[in-house]
Amino acid sequence: MKTLWEGLFKRNPVFVLLFGLVPAVAITTTAINGWFLGVITSVIFLLTTVINYFVIPRLWESLRPVVKIAIVILFTVVIYTIVLEINPQVVASLGIFLPLIAVNAMVLQDPDENKTFGLHLLEALGQSLGFILAMVVLGIIREFLGYGAVFGYQITNASLAPLSLATSVPGGMIIVGLALAIVNKVRDRGGELHD
C-alpha cells in the first residue's frame, strides 16, 4: 500500500518528478483532455513496465536502450491506432502529444532489477494513477476558470475575461506552477507512511 501511495503523491510523475509538464500545460485545457492523456499514457506505461521487467534484464547492456524505445514506440503506435479507430476526436484534441508519449520520461524509466514483479507493477500503477490524477485536476481547474465548466458540464453562466487566460498556455504555466508550489508545501508537511 505504501508503494501505491508513494506513486500517487510522494513520487507523482507531474507534481514531484516533473515528468509530463509540457502536455500538462498544453493539453489540460479541459478535464476530459487531461483524462484521455492520463489514461492513454498510463496504459502505455503499464504495458511497457510489464514487458521491460521481463525482457530488458535479459539483453546485453548495449541493446537495452534500443529495445526499450522500440517497445514504447510499438505500444504507442498500437494505442494510437486503436484510439484513432474508436474516437478520432480524441486524437485530434490531443494532437502531437499523443504520439509524443513515446518519448515521455515517465514511460522511459528504467526498471529496478532489485524489486519483485509485484512491487514493480504496484509502483507503476501508483505512478500511473498519480499521472491521471494530476492531469485531471489540472484540467478541472483550467476548464472551470476558463469556461465555467467541468467535464463539459456548465457550472457557472458568468465568464470573467481575466480567468479565460487559464485555458491558454501562459495561464496553464501559471496554474501548473501554483499547483507545484501547493503540492510541494503539503508534501513537506506530511509525515512518513508505513506499511
C-alpha positions in Angstrom: 0.0 0.0 0.0 2.9 2.3 0.8 4.3 1.8 -2.7 0.9 2.7 -4.3 0.6 5.8 -2.1 4.1 7.0 -3.0 3.3 6.7 -6.7 0.2 8.8 -6.2 1.6 11.5 -4.1 5.2 11.3 -2.9 6.5 10.3 -6.4 3.8 11.9 -8.5 5.1 12.0 -12.1 3.9 15.5 -12.7 4.0 17.3 -9.4 7.1 15.7 -7.8 9.2 14.1 -10.6 8.3 16.8 -13.1 7.6 14.4 -15.9 5.0 15.4 -18.5 5.0 19.2 -17.7 4.7 20.2 -21.4 1.5 18.2 -22.0 0.2 19.3 -18.6 0.5 22.9 -19.8 -0.6 22.4 -23.4 -3.3 19.7 -23.3 -5.1 20.0 -19.9 -7.3 22.9 -21.1 -10.2 20.7 -20.2 -10.7 17.9 -17.7 -11.6 15.4 -20.5 -8.3 16.1 -22.3 -6.5 15.5 -19.1 -8.4 12.3 -18.5 -7.7 10.9 -22.0 -4.0 11.9 -22.0 -3.6 10.5 -18.5 -5.3 7.2 -19.2 -3.6 6.6 -22.6 -0.1 7.4 -21.1 -0.8 5.1 -18.2 -1.9 2.2 -20.4 1.3 2.6 -22.4 3.4 2.9 -19.2 1.9 -0.2 -17.6 2.3 -2.3 -20.7 5.8 -1.1 -21.2 6.6 -1.8 -17.5 5.5 -5.4 -17.7 7.4 -6.1 -20.9 10.5 -4.2 -19.8 10.6 -6.1 -16.5 10.8 -9.5 -18.3 12.8 -8.6 -21.4 15.3 -5.8 -20.7 17.3 -7.5 -18.0 18.0 -10.5 -20.3 19.5 -8.3 -23.0 23.1 -7.1 -23.5 23.7 -3.7 -21.9 24.2 -2.1 -25.3 20.9 -3.3 -26.7 18.7 -2.3 -23.8 18.0 1.4 -24.7 17.2 0.5 -28.3 14.8 -2.3 -27.4 13.2 -0.3 -24.7 12.5 2.6 -27.1 11.2 0.1 -29.7 8.8 -1.4 -27.2 7.5 2.0 -26.2 7.1 3.1 -29.8 5.3 -0.2 -30.6 2.8 0.3 -27.8 2.3 4.0 -28.6 1.5 3.2 -32.3 -0.9 0.4 -31.3 -2.7 2.5 -28.8 -2.7 5.5 -31.2 -4.3 3.3 -33.9 -6.9 1.9 -31.5 -7.9 5.4 -30.2 -8.0 6.8 -33.8 -10.3 4.0 -34.8 -12.6 4.3 -31.8 -12.6 8.1 -31.4 -10.8 10.3 -33.9 -11.9 13.4 -31.9 -9.6 12.3 -29.0 -6.6 12.1 -31.4 -7.5 15.5 -32.8 -7.8 17.1 -29.4 -4.6 15.6 -28.0 -2.7 16.5 -31.2 1.0 15.8 -31.4 1.1 15.0 -27.7 -0.4 11.6 -28.2 2.5 10.2 -30.4 5.0 12.1 -28.1 4.1 9.7 -25.3 6.8 7.5 -26.8 9.4 9.9 -25.5 7.8 10.7 -22.2 10.4 10.4 -19.5 7.8 8.6 -17.2 7.4 5.8 -19.8 11.1 5.5 -20.4 12.1 4.9 -16.7 14.5 2.0 -16.0 13.1 -0.9 -14.2 14.7 -1.6 -10.8 16.2 -5.1 -11.0 16.2 -5.5 -7.2 12.4 -5.3 -6.9 9.9 -8.1 -7.3 7.5 -8.0 -10.3 4.5 -7.3 -8.0 6.3 -4.4 -6.3 7.4 -3.1 -9.6 3.9 -3.3 -11.1 2.4 -1.7 -8.0 4.9 1.2 -8.3 4.0 1.7 -11.9 0.3 1.6 -11.1 0.7 4.2 -8.4 2.6 6.5 -10.7 0.0 5.9 -13.5 -2.8 6.8 -11.1 -0.8 9.8 -10.0 -0.3 11.0 -13.6 -4.0 10.6 -14.3 -4.9 12.5 -11.1 -2.5 15.3 -11.9 -3.8 15.7 -15.5 -7.5 15.6 -14.5 -7.0 18.0 -11.5 -5.2 20.5 -13.8 -7.9 20.1 -16.4 -10.7 20.6 -14.0 -9.1 23.8 -12.6 -8.3 25.2 -16.0 -11.7 24.3 -17.5 -13.6 25.8 -14.6 -11.6 29.0 -14.5 -11.6 29.4 -18.3 -15.0 28.2 -19.4 -17.0 27.9 -16.1 -17.5 24.1 -16.8 -16.2 20.8 -15.6 -16.0 17.7 -17.9 -18.1 19.8 -20.4 -20.9 20.5 -18.0 -21.6 24.2 -17.5 -21.3 25.1 -13.8 -21.4 28.9 -14.0 -23.0 31.2 -16.5 -20.8 34.1 -15.7 -17.5 34.5 -17.5 -14.7 36.7 -16.4 -12.3 37.8 -19.1 -9.1 37.6 -17.0 -9.9 34.0 -16.0 -10.2 32.9 -19.6 -6.4 33.1 -19.5 -6.5 29.7 -17.7 -7.1 27.9 -21.0 -4.1 29.4 -22.7 -0.5 28.2 -22.5 0.6 31.1 -20.3 -2.3 30.5 -18.0 -1.5 26.8 -17.9 2.0 27.6 -16.9 0.8 29.8 -14.1 -1.7 27.1 -12.9 0.8 24.3 -13.1 3.4 26.4 -11.2 0.9 27.2 -8.5 -0.1 23.5 -8.3 3.5 22.5 -8.0 4.0 25.0 -5.2 0.9 23.8 -3.3 1.8 20.1 -3.7 5.4 20.7 -2.5 4.2 22.7 0.5 1.7 20.0 1.5 4.2 17.2 0.8 6.9 18.8 3.0 4.4 18.9 5.9 3.5 15.3 5.7 5.0 12.5 7.8 6.3 9.1 6.8 3.8 6.5 5.7 4.4 3.0 7.0 3.1 -0.4 5.7 
